[in-house]
Amino acid sequence: MSLTLVLNGQTRTFATLSQPSSLDLLIAELALKGDRVAVEHNGEIVPRAAWPQTPLTEGDRLEVVHFVGGGT
């Protein structure tokens, strides 16, 4: 089974995720480093410590921001 989410405004289907799933599993599926990411789930910012307990359901809306270092 797959899970369809709205990620950064685009509908995406994740074949390897199914309900029930959690936010930490999505971040791993996206191959993002958790210490460099901020996540908004259905309009609410989710603290990193709460990712494993944050359930994802069909149609959830997520905004994922990946921090990039640089500059002088």
Backbone as JSON, one array per atom type, in Angstrom:
{
  "sequence": "MSLTLVLNGQTRTFATLSQPSSLDLLIAELALKGDRVAVEHNGEIVPRAAWPQTPLTEGDRLEVVHFVGGGT",
  "N": [[0.84, -1.17, 0.0], [0.4, 2.34, -0.49], [1.17, 5.78, 0.39], [-0.26, 8.9, 0.03], [0.7, 12.22, 0.03], [0.68, 15.8, 0.48], [3.34, 17.52, -0.32], [5.3, 20.22, 0.24], [3.54, 21.7, -1.37], [3.08, 20.06, -3.55], [1.5, 17.15, -4.74], [2.43, 13.99, -3.72], [3.12, 10.54, -4.02], [4.08, 7.98, -1.93], [5.44, 4.99, -2.27], [6.67, 3.25, -0.53], [5.75, 3.86, 1.97], [3.06, 3.46, 4.26], [-0.2, 3.65, 5.78], [-0.48, 2.88, 9.2], [1.89, 5.52, 9.43], [4.79, 7.5, 10.22], [6.16, 10.77, 10.89], [8.97, 10.78, 11.16], [9.69, 8.55, 9.66], [9.02, 9.4, 7.1], [10.87, 11.5, 6.72], [13.23, 10.0, 6.69], [12.7, 8.46, 4.4], [12.84, 10.45, 2.49], [15.49, 10.88, 2.53], [16.71, 12.87, 4.07], [18.7, 14.8, 6.34], [17.9, 14.78, 9.62], [18.68, 16.71, 11.5], [18.9, 18.99, 10.07], [16.53, 19.95, 9.16], [13.3, 21.42, 9.08], [9.88, 20.97, 9.9], [6.54, 21.44, 8.95], [3.39, 20.34, 9.74], [0.29, 19.91, 8.54], [-0.18, 22.65, 9.01], [1.0, 23.11, 11.48], [4.01, 23.56, 13.26], [6.28, 20.98, 13.86], [8.06, 19.77, 16.54], [11.3, 18.29, 16.46], [11.71, 16.15, 18.25], [9.19, 15.1, 18.45], [8.62, 13.83, 16.09], [8.66, 10.91, 15.72], [6.26, 10.22, 16.96], [4.34, 11.48, 15.52], [1.7, 10.97, 13.57], [1.13, 10.13, 10.13], [-1.33, 10.64, 7.7], [-3.38, 9.83, 4.88], [-3.36, 12.37, 2.46], [-2.37, 14.38, 4.12], [-0.87, 17.59, 4.7], [2.31, 18.84, 4.2], [5.08, 20.91, 4.9], [8.37, 21.06, 4.2], [11.45, 22.18, 5.14], [14.75, 22.5, 4.26], [17.77, 23.17, 5.72], [20.57, 24.99, 4.6], [24.0, 25.34, 4.73], [26.54, 27.87, 4.54], [28.24, 30.73, 3.12], [30.18, 33.5, 4.44]],
  "CA": [[0.0, 0.0, 0.0], [1.18, 3.57, -0.56], [0.65, 6.92, 1.12], [-0.21, 10.12, -0.76], [0.81, 13.41, 0.85], [0.99, 17.05, -0.22], [4.66, 17.89, 0.2], [5.72, 21.5, -0.32], [2.59, 22.12, -2.38], [2.94, 19.08, -4.63], [1.01, 15.84, -4.33], [3.41, 12.92, -3.96], [2.78, 9.23, -3.51], [5.24, 7.24, -1.42], [5.12, 3.57, -2.38], [7.24, 2.5, 0.59], [5.08, 4.25, 3.2], [1.63, 3.14, 4.32], [-0.81, 4.01, 7.06], [0.04, 4.07, 9.85], [3.29, 5.89, 9.24], [5.12, 8.64, 11.07], [6.96, 11.82, 10.27], [10.38, 10.39, 11.1], [9.86, 7.62, 8.53], [9.0, 10.2, 5.87], [12.16, 12.19, 6.6], [14.19, 8.98, 6.28], [12.38, 8.12, 3.01], [13.31, 11.56, 1.66], [16.96, 10.88, 2.69], [17.12, 14.16, 4.63], [19.3, 14.75, 7.67], [16.92, 15.32, 10.55], [19.17, 17.88, 12.23], [18.94, 20.14, 9.15], [15.21, 20.03, 8.56], [12.15, 21.87, 9.88], [8.69, 20.41, 9.29], [5.2, 21.89, 9.31], [2.44, 19.26, 9.45], [-1.08, 20.44, 8.58], [-0.2, 24.01, 9.56], [1.64, 23.18, 12.8], [5.42, 23.18, 13.31], [6.45, 19.79, 14.69], [9.42, 19.63, 17.09], [12.01, 17.08, 16.02], [11.51, 15.07, 19.22], [7.83, 14.56, 18.29], [8.46, 13.2, 14.77], [8.26, 9.49, 15.76], [4.88, 10.1, 17.46], [3.45, 12.27, 14.66], [1.19, 10.08, 12.53], [0.8, 10.66, 8.8], [-2.49, 10.01, 7.08], [-3.63, 10.17, 3.47], [-3.73, 13.75, 2.18], [-1.75, 15.37, 5.01], [-0.1, 18.65, 4.05], [3.59, 19.05, 4.87], [6.09, 21.81, 4.35], [9.67, 20.63, 4.7], [12.5, 23.14, 4.81], [16.08, 21.94, 4.49], [18.72, 24.24, 5.94], [21.82, 24.84, 3.86], [25.04, 26.21, 5.28], [27.36, 28.57, 3.55], [28.53, 32.12, 3.42], [31.5, 33.76, 4.99]],
  "C": [[0.89, 1.24, 0.0], [0.47, 4.68, 0.22], [0.83, 8.16, 0.26], [-0.28, 11.32, 0.16], [1.0, 14.63, -0.05], [2.25, 17.59, 0.42], [5.14, 19.15, -0.51], [4.85, 21.9, -1.51], [2.36, 21.15, -3.52], [2.47, 17.74, -4.08], [2.04, 14.78, -4.72], [2.92, 11.64, -3.32], [4.05, 8.5, -3.14], [4.88, 5.76, -1.36], [5.61, 2.78, -1.18], [6.62, 2.86, 1.94], [3.61, 3.86, 3.14], [1.1, 3.61, 5.66], [-0.83, 2.79, 7.96], [1.52, 4.28, 9.55], [3.55, 7.1, 10.12], [6.07, 9.59, 10.35], [8.43, 11.45, 10.17], [10.65, 9.42, 9.95], [9.84, 8.35, 7.19], [10.34, 10.9, 5.66], [13.25, 11.21, 6.16], [13.96, 8.6, 4.81], [12.89, 9.2, 2.05], [14.84, 11.7, 1.71], [17.46, 12.25, 3.15], [17.74, 13.95, 6.0], [18.37, 15.48, 8.63], [17.38, 16.56, 11.29], [19.23, 19.13, 11.36], [17.59, 20.41, 8.5], [14.22, 20.6, 9.58], [10.9, 21.41, 9.14], [7.43, 21.05, 9.86], [4.23, 20.82, 8.84], [1.03, 19.81, 9.64], [-1.15, 21.78, 9.31], [0.47, 24.18, 10.91], [3.1, 22.75, 12.7], [5.55, 22.01, 14.29], [7.88, 19.74, 15.21], [10.03, 18.29, 16.69], [11.76, 15.9, 16.96], [10.14, 14.41, 19.07], [7.63, 13.83, 16.96], [8.04, 11.73, 14.86], [6.81, 9.28, 16.21], [3.88, 10.87, 16.6], [2.97, 11.39, 13.51], [0.92, 10.83, 11.22], [-0.4, 9.9, 8.26], [-2.66, 10.55, 5.67], [-4.06, 11.62, 3.34], [-3.16, 14.79, 3.11], [-0.93, 16.35, 4.2], [1.16, 18.92, 4.87], [4.43, 20.08, 4.13], [7.4, 21.4, 5.01], [10.72, 21.6, 4.2], [13.83, 22.54, 5.22], [17.06, 23.09, 4.6], [20.02, 23.94, 5.21], [22.82, 25.82, 4.45], [25.8, 26.91, 4.16], [27.61, 30.01, 3.97], [29.92, 32.28, 4.0], [31.42, 34.2, 6.42]]
}
